Amino acid sequence: MSQREIAKATDMDEGFTSRIVSKLEEDELISGQGDGAISVRDPDLLLEAWREDYEFSKHRILRGHAPARFGDALLGQLSRRLREDAQGANMWLVVPNDQGVFHGAADWEGVRCVHPVQVYLDLLAHPERAREVQSGSAGST
């Protein structure tokens, strides 16, 4: 994609997009192509840089309990029976500080979900799940 296409697709100001692109080029995370397109040099390196700069604590985190044993049942209980309580919480709802985390995401049974890369970063920052994510065993939770 070109810088202009990225700005349009993400609904960001072209000047702001230009500053971000310049910084990413300076850090050698992306490179410009002859046709004006921008490409990622090394996706793993870009993801690692994002992870290093990511601050999970900036989001609003609701720790709660809903009476369900499985993910699908738990999802169905959220709107009807969620009880906010850090003690014994069987779920965390992370309310993002930036709506951009929903770009390219989808709805799942009426629940708006963030992009899978965002889930990965959030799980890496989660104190109870980080080790599973690093070892690749977190599954689809």
Number of C-alpha atoms within 10 A of each C-alpha: 14 14 18 17 12 18 17 13 12 13 12 13 12 15 12 11 18 15 11 13 19 15 13 15 17 11 12 14 19 19 18 17 11 7 8 12 14 17 15 15 14 11 12 11 13 17 15 12 13 12 17 10 9 13 12 18 13 12 14 12 13 16 18 19 21 21 13 14 9 8 12 10 12 18 18 15 15 18 11 9 13 16 15 15 15 13 9 9 14 15 19 15 13 15 12 16 12 9 9 14 16 16 13 12 15 14 10 9 10 9 12 11 17 18 15 15 12 15 15 17 20 21 20 18 18 15 9 9 15 17 15 13 17 12 8 9 10 14 7 7 7
